[in-house]
Amino acid sequence: MCGQTEVEQLGFQEAARRADELDQGETVRVPADEVDREARSLLK
């Protein structure tokens, strides 16, 4: 089982990876209200 320090480190690495993807245009931000609206429509 991972210690909290290792888990925190992995979390920071993932956050940095995602930030890099945004900076490089590999992914785009989607507003939360749009995600919520789409999720609700899929659950109907």
N, C-alpha and C positions, 0 to 999 in steps of 0.2 A: 504494500500500500504506500502511496506517495505521501511524504511529509508535507506539511502546509507550505513550507518554503519552496519545495519543488513544484507544487501545484501552482503557487503564485508565479513562479518563474515561467512555467508553461503558459499560463494565462497572459503574461506580458508578451511572450514570444508570439502568441496567436494574435494579440491586439496589434503588435507591430507588423505582422504579416498582412493583416487586413488593411491597416493604414497604408502600407506600401501598394497594395492592390488598388486602393482608391486613388492614391497619388499618381499611379501609372495608367489610370483609366481602364483597368482590367475589370472593374466592377463599378456599379453606380449605387448611390444612396437612394432608398425608396422611403418616402415619408410614412410614418407610422400609421396615419389615418388611412392611407391608401392600402397598406398591408392589411389592416384591420378590416376594411371594407371588402377586400378580395377574399380574405379568409372566411368572413361571415357568409359571403355569397356561395362559397364552395360547400359550406356546411348546411345549406338549405336543402 
